[in-house]
Amino acid sequence: MGVLILLLAVVLGMTALFAFVAQNDPGYVLVAVGGYRIETSFWAALAAIGLVLIAGWLLWKLVRGLGRGASRLGRTFSSDTKVAERMDRGIRALIGGDWRRAETELGRAGRGPKGSPAALLLAAWAADQGGREQDRDRLLADARECRPNDKSVGLMQVRLLLERGEQEAALAALAELRSQFGSDPVVLQLQARALSEVGDWTALEALLPQIRKQQRLPKEQWHRLQLDVFRQRAEALPRGNSGAALRLEAELPKALRFVPEVADPLAQALAAAGEHSRAERLLRDAINQRWSARLLDTYGRLEMPGADRRLLTAQNWLQSHPSDATLLVALGRLALHNHLWGKARHYFEASLQLQRTPEAAAELARLEVSLGGLEAGLEHYRLAAELLPGGLPALPMPQPESSERLSRP
């Protein structure tokens, strides 16, 4: 600022001096070229020459600056072009599964002053796909050095570890990301995935409120996450512990109450703990809401009082589902609970006519033998064995006349 003021003062002083001299002695200059004559004062001619020189100097500076800018622009454009070409070759190799070339091209595109950290992340992915874990870690470290506070580097590392099945290492990396970025939605989702894969349901359940608060997880994924947690809790319920079963029933979200994967083990735990009415009501309501062969099978198997009422309930279901083989087996079992042997046989036979299952055949065989029909019972036992998943292997069997062999070891 001081230099500018001084320069301005000098210019003003020179201008005043020039004006004073020009006024006292203007001088005379005559320029004649061909038929043209220019007459002016000496000082005006001198000022014109000065202006021309200044204009020429400014023009030279402008041209020189433009030349340097074009050179720099050319070098920058050339550098950007090389990075773009390497990125293009690297991505093409990545799509084509040429992991080595993709790693090389993308690694080169990511390094240098014009390099892209995103290219380094893609190169790390290519190295991981190619099974070169040391190269992968080195490229991730290079990307982290380029952008120390960029969470994308950590997220890529976690995803690669999860793909490799290294959940414990992924959880350690996620803990570091949580310390840096807190409850970031993507970090929370990856943490939930890792906890689900290692089966740490307690930690995953503790994470659910944070994920719900973010409201970033798609509805289907959120439902699946909740379902996995409560299904595991229901399956892990200790038998005979009514407190644990009742607590889970109270905490169960409304959207999961009638899901068979949760309702079935919970009802079994309630029944085992002596909470028969709660178990029966849960199964009945769940079947009314979501018709399920799994729930029907459990409804017919449970050992608890009130078999007559459960038989009436199942008979009402039969009116709207007359062709359900699983329901007919459940009805047969409930009829057995009520000592209705003829009804039980009818239901089992009707189930076999609709669908040949080992359960229906075995139940009918057991009933026939108990009623004295040994031949019919053996025939249905043979059918049940044939209907087992995968069947029985074809092995040599003794013939009736080979009784002598049976006594030998």
C-alpha angles and dihedrals in degrees: 000000000000092000091050092052091048092049091049091051091051092049092049091048093050091047092052091048092048091050091049094050093043091053095051097041114011094174124204134259126183122189117187121185117171107310093342124096128187119193122186143139120280094244094050090052091049091050091049092052090049091051092050091051092048091049091050092050092050091048091051091050090049094051092046092050092049090051093052092046091051090050092050091045090051092051091047092047091048091050093048090047092054092049091049092049092050091048090051093049091044095050091047090052090047092053090046093052094245092140097174095052092042090053092049098047096042092044090055091046090053099051130076132043092298094041124125120232087207088063089054090053091051090047089053090052091050090050090050092050089051092052095247100133096169091054089047093054092045092052091048089051090051091051091048090051090053092051111015095180098042110118092199089078092056092044091053090049091052093048092050091049092050091050089053091051092246095136096157092055089046091053090051091052090047091053088056091049090050090054090053103037104021117208096358108170096230092046090051092050092051090047090052090051093050093048091049092051093051091044097239093151095164092058091042092052090051088053095053097083091054092049091047091050091055092054090200099115115096113253095247093050091048090051091049091049092051091045093053092051097047094039090056091046091051094048091048095052111127113242114249095020104118093175094061093044094048091046092053091047090054094047095045112117114241092240091060101040095095099033106121094223089062104027094053100056091037092053091048091051091049091050092048089052092053096257092127099154092050092048093049093046093048092051093044094050092044092051091048090051100039117017105222134173089209093057092044091053091052091046090059095043102049115112106219142113123279099057090150092058092045089051091054091048092051091047089056089053089052090064091064096032105037094154100051109119094193092053090052091053089050089050090051092053092047089050089053089052087056093045091244097144097170093050091047091053090048093052094047092048091048090051091052091051090055098040129359104228129164091234094057092043093048093047091049091047092051091049094047092051091048090052091051099259095127097162094049090044093053090048091054092045087055090050091050090053091051092050095054113119105276091006124237121307117255102254132163112267129194117258120233092250091052094080090131091065093052092068093055124085 
